[in-house]
C-alpha cells in the first residue's frame, strides 16, 4: 500500500513539474523616461540589408559626409519612431499567428464524496477527462487564416516603410528646392532694394515722383514677404525631416545636392505596360489580398460552426460500496435554434466588404498612376516652356544691359526686365520642384519588387465555396 502511494505521489510530482516547466515567467518592462531622439547622425548605423527596396540595399550611409536622398531615406527607415511602433505591432501579429495553431487543453474534473454516515464502507469519487474536438477540425483553417493575417501585417509594414522612404525623398526635394528659391529671392530683394534706394534718392532731387517710389517700395515689400514665407516653409520642412529621422528639432543635417539619377523613373510607356501587374507590385494591395484570404478562412470556420460541437472524454468512478466503473463521455450541442447562421451571415458580409475594399483600392491605384503620369507630363512641358522663355529673357537682358550702359535705355525699364527675369527663374525652380515631387509620388505609386515570400500566398486546402 505504501509503495503504491509513494508511486502515485511520484507520478503526481512529475506531472506538476512538467506543467511548471511549460510555464512562462514574468519580468517587468518599464517605460522609458527620456525621449529617443538623436541630436545628430554621429554614431548612427544603418543596415542596408534591412532596407525595403533593392536600390537602398545597394547603398551605404556615411554620417560623416552629406547625405544623398537615398541615404536620408535609409536613416528614416531605420530610425523613424512610427516605424518602430509598427514593427512592435508586427510582433503582436507574429504572436497571434503562433496562438492560432495551439489546441485547447483537456478539462479534468474531480468529484470526491466524503462518507459521513450510513452502511457504506468508503468515500466515493469521480474522475473525468473531456476534450473539445472541434478545435482539432478547424486547426488547419485557423492556421491558414493566421498565416494570411501575418503576411498581411508584414505587407502593411512594408508599405509603411515605402511611405516613409517616399516622405523622406519628398522632404529632401523640398529642402533643396527652398534653398535654390531662397537664393533667387535674395537676388530679387537686392535688385528691388537698390531700385527703391535709387528712386528715393532721385525723388529727393526732384527727379522722381512719389507714385514711382511707392511702387518700388511695394515691390520690395512683396519680395520680402515671399522670402519670409519661404523661410517659414523651409523651417517647417527641416523640422518635419528631423522628426521623420528620429532627430531633435535642432539637429543639423547636411544634404548632398540632388543629381539627375537620384529619382529614377521608368519611361511612361513602360509604366503603362506594367499596369496590369500593379496588384502584385504594391504592398498595400497585396496586404488587402492577404486580409481577404484570412476572411475566406473565417467564413469556412463559421460554416463548420453550424455543425454540432463535439466533446469526448472518459470518466472513472467509485461508489461508497467500492464498486468501480469506467465510462465514455460524449457531449454534443444540438443546433436546433441557432445553427451558427448569424455568425455565417456576419462573416460573409465582412468578406463582401473586404472584396469591395480591395476593388476600390485597386481602382484608385490604377487611376493614381494614370493621373500621376498626366500631371508629370504637363509639369515637364511647362518646365520646358519656362526654360525656353528664360533663355529668351536672358538674351533680352543682355541686350538691355548693353543699351543701359550705352545710355539708350532708362534705368526703370532695365530694372523691370531684370525683375521679370528673376521672377521667371523663380517660377522655373518651383516647376522643377513640382516635377521632382511628382516623380517621387510615382516612384511609390507604380510599386516595385516585393519579397517573394510576401508576394506569393501559400497554397490553401481547396474548399467548396460557402
C-alpha positions in Angstrom: 0.0 0.0 0.0 2.7 2.4 1.0 4.8 1.8 -2.2 1.7 2.3 -4.3 1.1 5.7 -2.5 4.7 6.7 -3.0 4.5 5.8 -6.7 1.3 7.8 -7.1 2.9 10.8 -5.3 6.0 10.5 -7.5 3.9 10.5 -10.7 1.9 13.5 -9.4 5.1 15.4 -8.6 6.5 14.6 -12.0 3.3 15.8 -13.6 3.4 19.0 -11.6 7.0 19.6 -12.6 6.2 19.1 -16.2 3.4 21.6 -16.1 5.7 24.2 -14.4 8.4 23.6 -17.0 6.0 24.8 -19.7 5.0 28.0 -17.8 6.2 31.4 -18.9 7.9 33.7 -16.4 7.2 37.4 -15.7 9.6 40.2 -15.9 8.6 43.9 -15.9 9.3 46.1 -18.9 9.3 49.7 -17.6 8.6 52.6 -19.9 11.5 54.9 -21.0 11.8 58.1 -19.0 13.5 60.1 -21.8 13.0 60.7 -25.5 14.8 58.6 -28.0 15.7 61.5 -30.3 19.2 61.7 -31.5 21.0 65.2 -31.5 22.7 64.3 -34.8 23.8 61.4 -37.1 27.1 60.7 -35.2 27.1 57.1 -34.0 24.1 56.1 -36.1 24.4 52.9 -38.1 22.1 51.6 -40.8 22.0 48.0 -42.1 21.5 48.1 -45.8 20.2 44.5 -45.8 17.2 45.6 -43.7 16.0 48.1 -46.3 12.6 47.6 -48.0 13.8 48.5 -51.6 16.6 46.9 -53.7 18.0 50.3 -54.6 18.5 51.1 -50.9 20.0 47.7 -50.1 22.9 48.6 -52.6 23.5 51.9 -50.9 25.7 52.9 -47.9 25.2 55.6 -45.2 28.2 57.6 -44.1 27.1 60.0 -41.4 30.4 61.9 -41.7 29.5 63.0 -45.3 26.5 65.0 -46.7 23.6 62.5 -47.2 22.1 62.0 -50.6 18.4 61.3 -51.0 18.7 57.5 -50.7 20.9 57.8 -47.6 18.3 60.0 -45.9 15.6 57.5 -46.8 17.7 54.7 -45.2 18.1 56.6 -42.0 14.4 57.3 -41.9 13.6 53.6 -42.3 16.0 52.7 -39.5 15.1 55.4 -37.0 11.5 56.6 -37.7 9.6 56.4 -34.4 6.3 55.4 -36.1 8.0 52.6 -37.9 9.5 51.3 -34.6 5.9 51.2 -33.2 4.7 49.4 -36.4 7.4 46.8 -36.1 6.3 46.2 -32.5 2.7 45.8 -33.8 4.0 43.3 -36.3 5.4 41.3 -33.3 1.8 41.1 -32.0 0.7 39.6 -35.3 3.5 37.0 -35.0 2.3 36.1 -31.5 -1.3 35.8 -32.7 -0.2 33.5 -35.6 1.5 31.3 -33.1 -1.6 31.3 -30.9 -3.8 30.2 -33.8 -2.0 26.8 -34.0 -2.4 26.0 -30.4 -5.1 23.5 -29.2 -7.2 23.8 -26.1 -6.3 22.0 -23.0 -8.3 19.0 -21.9 -10.7 19.5 -19.0 -10.1 17.5 -15.9 -12.9 17.2 -13.3 -12.7 15.7 -9.9 -15.7 14.9 -7.6 -14.8 13.4 -4.2 -17.7 12.5 -1.9 -16.7 12.1 1.8 -18.5 9.4 3.7 -20.3 10.9 6.7 -22.8 8.2 7.8 -24.6 5.0 6.7 -23.6 1.5 5.9 -21.1 2.3 3.2 -17.5 1.4 3.7 -15.5 4.1 1.9 -15.6 7.5 0.3 -16.8 7.9 -3.3 -15.1 9.8 -6.2 -15.4 10.5 -9.8 -12.6 11.5 -12.2 -13.5 12.9 -15.6 -11.4 14.0 -18.6 -13.0 15.8 -21.5 -11.6 17.2 -24.7 -13.3 19.6 -27.2 -12.9 18.0 -30.7 -13.9 21.0 -32.9 -10.6 22.9 -32.5 -8.9 19.9 -34.0 -11.2 20.0 -37.0 -10.7 23.8 -37.5 -7.0 23.9 -36.7 -5.8 23.8 -40.3 -8.2 26.6 -41.3 -7.2 28.7 -38.3 -3.5 28.3 -39.1 -4.2 29.3 -42.8 -6.1 32.4 -41.6 -3.4 33.3 -39.1 -0.7 32.9 -41.8 -2.6 35.1 -44.2 -3.1 37.7 -41.4 0.6 37.6 -40.6 1.5 38.0 -44.2 -0.9 41.0 -44.4 0.7 42.5 -41.3 4.2 42.1 -42.9 3.0 43.7 -46.1 1.3 46.6 -44.2 4.7 47.2 -42.5 6.5 47.1 -45.9 4.0 49.6 -47.3 4.6 51.9 -44.3 8.3 51.7 -44.9 7.8 52.6 -48.6 5.7 55.6 -47.4 8.5 56.7 -45.1 11.0 56.4 -48.0 8.7 58.5 -50.2 8.2 61.1 -47.5 12.0 61.3 -46.8 12.6 61.8 -50.6 9.9 64.4 -50.7 11.3 66.4 -47.8 14.8 66.3 -49.3 13.5 67.6 -52.6 11.7 70.4 -50.9 14.7 71.3 -48.7 17.0 71.7 -51.7 14.3 73.5 -53.7 13.8 76.0 -50.9 17.5 76.7 -50.9 17.6 77.5 -54.6 14.4 79.6 -54.4 15.8 81.5 -51.5 18.9 82.5 -53.5 16.8 83.8 -56.3 14.5 85.7 -54.0 17.5 87.2 -52.2 18.8 88.4 -55.6 15.3 89.8 -56.3 15.3 91.6 -53.0 18.7 93.1 -53.6 17.5 94.4 -57.0 14.3 96.0 -55.7 16.1 97.4 -52.6 18.7 99.1 -54.9 15.8 100.3 -57.1 13.9 101.7 -54.2 17.1 103.4 -52.9 17.7 105.0 -56.3 14.2 106.2 -56.8 14.0 107.6 -53.2 17.3 109.5 -53.8 16.0 110.7 -57.1 12.8 111.9 -55.6 14.8 113.9 -53.1 16.5 115.6 -56.0 13.1 116.1 -57.7 13.8 113.7 -60.5 11.2 111.1 -59.5 7.6 111.2 -58.4 6.0 109.8 -55.3 3.9 107.1 -57.1 7.1 105.6 -58.6 8.8 105.5 -55.2 5.7 103.9 -53.6 5.5 101.3 -56.4 9.1 100.4 -55.9 8.6 100.1 -52.1 5.6 97.9 -52.6 7.6 95.6 -54.9 10.4 95.4 -52.3 7.9 94.6 -49.6 6.3 91.9 -51.8 9.6 90.2 -52.3 10.4 90.4 -48.6 7.0 88.8 -47.8 7.8 85.9 -50.2 11.2 85.5 -48.5 9.6 85.3 -45.1 7.0 82.8 -46.3 9.7 80.7 -47.9 11.9 80.8 -44.7 8.9 79.6 -42.7 8.2 76.7 -45.1 11.9 75.8 -45.0 11.9 75.7 -41.2 8.8 73.5 -41.1 10.3 71.2 -43.7 13.5 70.9 -41.8 11.6 70.1 -38.6 9.5 67.5 -40.4 12.6 65.9 -41.8 14.3 65.7 -38.4 11.1 64.2 -36.9 11.0 61.6 -39.7 14.6 60.6 -39.0 14.1 60.5 -35.2 16.3 63.5 -34.6 15.8 66.5 -32.3 14.3 69.6 -33.9 17.6 71.5 -33.6 19.7 68.7 -35.2 21.8 69.8 -38.2 21.6 67.6 -41.3 24.0 68.1 -44.2 22.4 67.2 -47.6 24.2 66.4 -50.8 22.9 68.1 -53.9 20.3 66.2 -55.9 21.5 64.7 -59.2 19.7 63.7 -62.3 19.9 60.0 -61.3 18.7 60.3 -57.7 15.0 59.9 -58.6 14.9 57.2 -61.3 11.6 56.6 -63.0 10.9 54.2 -65.9 9.6 55.7 -69.2 5.9 56.3 -69.3 5.2 53.6 -71.9 6.9 51.0 -69.7 4.9 52.2 -66.7 1.7 51.8 -68.7 2.7 48.4 -69.9 3.4 47.2 -66.3 0.0 48.5 -65.0 -1.7 45.0 -65.3 0.8 43.7 -62.8 0.3 46.5 -60.4 -1.7 44.3 -57.9 1.5 42.2 -57.5 3.8 45.2 -57.1 2.1 47.2 -54.4 2.4 46.0 -50.8 -0.9 47.7 -49.8 -2.8 45.8 -52.5 -1.1 42.5 -51.5 -1.9 43.2 -47.9 -5.6 43.5 -48.8 -5.4 40.3 -50.7 -3.9 38.6 -47.6 -6.7 40.0 -45.5 -9.3 38.7 -47.9 -7.8 35.2 -47.8 -7.9 35.3 -44.0 -11.5 36.3 -44.2 -12.2 33.3 -46.5 -11.0 31.1 -43.8 -13.2 32.9 -41.3 -16.2 32.1 -43.5 -15.2 28.5 -43.7 -14.8 28.2 -39.9 -18.2 29.8 -39.4 -19.7 27.2 -41.8 -18.1 24.5 -39.8 -19.6 26.0 -36.7 -23.1 25.2 -37.8 -22.5 21.5 -37.2 -22.8 20.1 -33.7 -19.9 20.9 -31.4 -18.5 17.6 -30.1 -16.6 16.9 -26.9 -15.4 13.4 -25.9 -13.9 12.1 -22.7 -13.8 9.4 -20.1 -15.0 9.1 -16.5 -13.7 6.8 -13.8 -15.8 6.4 -10.7 -16.0 4.5 -7.4 -19.1 4.5 -5.1 -19.2 4.1 -1.4 -19.5 0.3 -1.6 -16.3 0.1 -3.6 -18.0 -0.6 -7.0 -15.7 0.9 -9.7 -16.9 2.0 -13.2 -15.2 3.3 -16.3 -17.4 5.2 -18.8 -17.1 7.0 -22.1 -18.4 10.6 -22.1 -19.8 12.3 -25.1 -21.1 15.9 -25.3 -22.9 17.2 -28.4 -24.5 20.6 -28.9 -27.9 20.4 -30.7 -28.2 23.2 -33.4 -31.9 23.5 -33.1 -32.3 27.2 -32.7 -29.0 28.9 -33.7 -27.1 26.7 -36.2 -24.4 29.5 -36.2 -26.4 31.2 -39.0 -25.8 34.6 -37.5 -22.0 34.2 -37.5 -22.1 32.9 -41.0 -24.0 35.9 -42.2 -21.6 38.3 -40.5 -18.5 36.6 -41.9 -20.0 36.5 -45.4 -20.9 40.2 -45.2 -17.4 41.0 -44.0 -15.9 39.1 -46.9 -18.0 41.1 -49.3 -16.9 44.3 -47.7 -13.2 43.3 -48.0 -13.8 42.4 -51.6 -15.2 45.8 -52.3 -12.4 47.5 -50.3 -9.8 45.7 -52.4 -11.6 46.6 -55.7 -11.8 50.3 -54.6 -8.1 50.3 -53.7 -7.1 48.7 -56.9 -9.2 51.1 -59.0 -7.7 54.1 -57.1 -4.1 52.7 -57.5 -4.6 52.3 -61.3 -6.2 55.8 -61.6 -3.5 57.3 -59.4 -0.7 56.1 -61.7 -2.6 57.4 -64.8 -3.2 60.7 -63.1 0.4 60.9 -62.0 1.7 60.3 -65.5 -0.6 63.0 -66.9 0.4 65.5 -64.2 4.1 64.7 -64.7 3.8 65.2 -68.5 2.1 68.6 -68.0 4.6 69.8 -65.5 7.6 68.8 -67.6 6.0 70.6 -70.6 5.5 73.7 -68.5 9.1 73.4 -67.2 10.4 73.2 -70.8 8.4 76.2 -71.9 9.5 78.2 -68.8 13.2 77.3 -69.6 12.8 78.5 -73.2 11.3 81.8 -72.0 14.2 82.3 -69.6 16.6 81.8 -72.5 14.7 84.5 -74.4 14.7 86.8 -71.4 18.4 86.3 -70.8 19.2 87.4 -74.3 16.9 90.4 -73.9 18.5 91.2 -70.6 22.0 91.0 -72.2 20.9 93.4 -74.9 19.2 95.7 -72.3 22.4 95.7 -70.3 24.4 96.9 -73.3 21.8 99.5 -74.1 21.6 100.7 -70.5 25.4 101.1 -70.3 25.3 103.0 -73.6 22.6 105.3 -72.2 19.9 104.4 -74.7 17.7 102.6 -72.1 16.3 104.2 -68.9 17.1 102.6 -65.6 13.5 101.8 -64.7 12.9 99.7 -67.9 16.2 98.0 -67.3 15.3 97.1 -63.7 11.8 95.9 -64.8 13.4 93.5 -67.2 15.9 92.2 -64.6 13.0 91.7 -62.2 11.0 89.8 -64.8 14.0 87.5 -65.4 14.4 86.8 -61.7 10.7 86.1 -61.3 10.8 83.7 -64.3 13.8 81.9 -62.8 11.8 81.5 -59.5 8.9 80.1 -61.4 11.2 77.6 -63.2 12.6 76.5 -59.8 9.1 76.0 -58.5 8.1 73.9 -61.6 11.3 71.9 -61.2 10.3 71.2 -57.5 6.8 70.1 -58.7 8.3 67.8 -61.3 10.6 66.2 -58.7 7.8 65.8 -56.2 5.6 64.2 -58.9 8.4 61.8 -59.7 8.7 60.8 -56.0 5.0 60.1 -55.8 5.1 58.0 -59.0 8.0 56.0 -57.7 5.8 54.8 -54.9 2.6 54.5 -56.9 4.0 52.2 -59.6 5.1 49.7 -56.9 8.3 47.7 -57.1 9.9 44.4 -56.2 8.1 42.7 -53.3 9.9 39.9 -51.4 8.9 36.5 -52.9 7.7 35.1 -49.5 5.2 38.0 -49.2 4.1 38.2 -52.9 3.0 34.6 -53.1 0.3 33.2 -50.9 0.8 29.7 -49.6 -1.3 27.0 -51.2 -4.6 26.6 -49.2 -6.7 23.5 -49.0 -9.5 23.6 -51.6 -12.9 24.0 -50.1 -16.4 24.3 -51.6 -17.5 27.9 -51.8 -19.6 28.5 -48.7 
